[in-house]
Amino acid sequence: MIKAQNISKNYGDLSILKSIDLEVNKGEIIAIVGASGAGKTTLLQVLGSLDQASNTSECSIQIGAIDITKLTSKELAQFRNKHIGFIFQFHQLLPEFTALENICIPAFIAGTSKQDAIARAKELLSYLGLKGREDHKPNQLSGGEQQRVAVARALMNQPDVILADEPSGNLDSESAKNLHDLFFKLRDEFKQTFIIVTHNKELAAMADRTLYMKDGKLIN
């Protein structure tokens, strides 16, 4: 599903990622752990095309059959919207929009009709135990509920890959456990691939594989 080769990232003289290679199978859940500053978030952003490798002409990032390093900016935006879902530590919901509206945003960007987008969003809300919360704004939801809305938004366009950066880092222990269980339920039902950056030892232990990152390099 994902095959990345020779990814490097520099900020001036500071080397953040050092010739990283990574392969992830379809339906696999990978946890990436390591000390703060090791390069975990930067790697996730490059894999998700939110940032570019410094050596774009010398590396490749293949997702499915597409090498995203070869796409134009417009093609990349379209690919990201359709094939990649993002979940962040801080849910990044728009405070002025309801839960339903926040979830619908990726579908609207993709050109999905309002009727179809709302129907899909309501299905996800129900699936994630949020039925009846459609019209609530983020500040009317608990932390766990906000994060589940963020998960629903990530799932909206049925992406092949979910990239999660410390998804439970801002949750209490019970909400974190529920979110972790949800990831595996989603993988089992929809065969989605997850790459999760985490400091949570329990989540890392649940993953199919745990990769350790140190000084910009992955250590199996």
C-alpha angles and dihedrals in degrees: 000000000000126000117171123178134189099350114177129172127189134179103200106302092344114101111208102168121030117201095307122192120192136171124187125182125225111274093015123134113214124188119202114200136174144116122308110275094028092118101258098132092042090054091050091050092050093047089050093047093242086120134020130238114246090233098048094152091053102042136061133208111191119189111181105323096332128094100210093197088071096054126102118241091261093047090047093053091050093047093048092050093051104036109026130061123193130207119183134193090247104046095231093213116163105250096212093056129075123243089260093050093048091052092049096055098090090048092051090050088053091052097251114159117259091242094052093043093052092047091052092045092052090050090053093046090053092045091051095048095255100115109144093027095088096111097041118110119224094263088058092057132077120247091259092049092049091052091049089053087052089051090051090051090051090051096045098101094036094246123199093225133040117199114195125187112199089324094177098034093104097044135092116251096263094048089046092053091048090051092049091050089049092057091057092045090053092048092050094047102036103022093231121163119236131199109185127187107204147156090199108112094198093055092046090051091053094053123101088237135008119209122194121217122205129168093345096311133103117235117194 
